[in-house]
């Protein structure tokens, strides 16, 4: 039995902690803030409750496995999961509206044909078929195995892009999501649909490899799930599972350095100067030279500061509409301008806005009120000063005005507006600029991979969204499983089978 120090209390770190504790190790989690959950935050006031991070869970099997492996109570006894149906509604720039059913490829095809015209569904279905091939080719090395020392198997794009013949010119085929939109989907609304998936993960569709097609594929194949009470309830359940397995948490404890001794990780040093010895150290925060010495990232994959999220939480008078859906995406009228701004460190004046309206009594004081959350992917704090009060208020107004397309009469129903920007994310999580990590992607010569869970320093491991296989609740949970396997089984661990 070893003493293990875990830095950070995000989902990936807690998933690793619970699994390691079940394996017989003494695990202590050191968290710089006053709570757990990382990006799965909650804001509550006067009976209104809002998720400040993701609003839906994808690939719930990741957490079903965690709960099966760490105790007798399965996930569904700890949280209530329901499929969001429709999975999403989309409002396009030309006024077209389409609702996409949850985990129904045939239903999606029919909905797109009905809204966008005959043939649109077939083009999207063909794209998802090719994305499925990419999933089959890359799923195990990308998601279920530790990143190999030579990740060459993931350097080549697994997406089988269509080769288009051209007279007297060499054939062309897509190497990016933007290329797929232009050459395979051939409809500006389908392009906006695909761009919206990329943007929601903080990816620039003009640079993201074609393999990013896995993101809509996973959602539309395996479904979207709502956690009763909000996604924070999932963090609560994982935290409670850790406590049940006797994981110790120390909050308000900022780790400033991983301690090395005799060529291996030997503990952590806290901001107050104290040290805690450990046989293994798991870094659940963004790697830095102090926390993860010798760990190199992939600077070519993205700017040093990736995009963040601008969140507007609206407390509304009036009941939720009977025909409301959980998630509506109001697409921008100018995709290139939005992408130039978000990835160029500027404010996008016509952003894509995601409107979340949970049908959950736990999110509102009574049936005569409603809690609505608006989210846009924005440039990080630094290039844009998200502490500027005038900018914050103005931009909240921009999102609210755009969201009124999805919620008629929205402006007249507002009781209170509360704002969260990348500046708050940076202050609470320590992530530079309030950046949010994206999932790892194959292709692009490995440029969109993240640091592996195993590091060059023996005894030091990386978990969470800033490590393989990347950001998002499902991917973070996978990273925790990989780290636990490496610690328990050693370097020969190759993932669950």
ABEGO torsion letter per residue (X at the ends): XBBBBBBEABAAAAAAAAAAAAAGBBBBBBBABABBGEABBBBBBGGBBBBABBABBBGAAAAAAAAAAAEABBAAAABBBBBBOBABBBBBAAGBBBBBBBGBAAAAAAAAAAAAEBGAAAAAAAAAAAAAAAAAAAAAAAAABBBBABAAAAABBABBBBBBBBBGBBBBBBABAAAAAAAAAGBAAAAAAAAAAAAAAGBBAAABBAAAAAAAAAAAAAEBBBBBGEAAAAAAAAAAAAAAAGBBBBBGBBBABBBBBGGBBAEBBBAAGBBBBBABBBBABBBBAAABBGBBBBAAABBABBBBBBBBBBBBBEBBBAABBABBBBBBABAAAAAAAAAAGBBBABBBBBBBBBBBAAABABAABBBBBBBBBBBBBGABBAABAAAAAAAAAAAAAAAAAABBGAAAABABBBBBBAAAAAAAAGBBGGBBBBBBBBEGGGAABBBBABBABBGBBBBEAABOAEBEAAAAAAAAAAAAAAAAAEAABAEBX
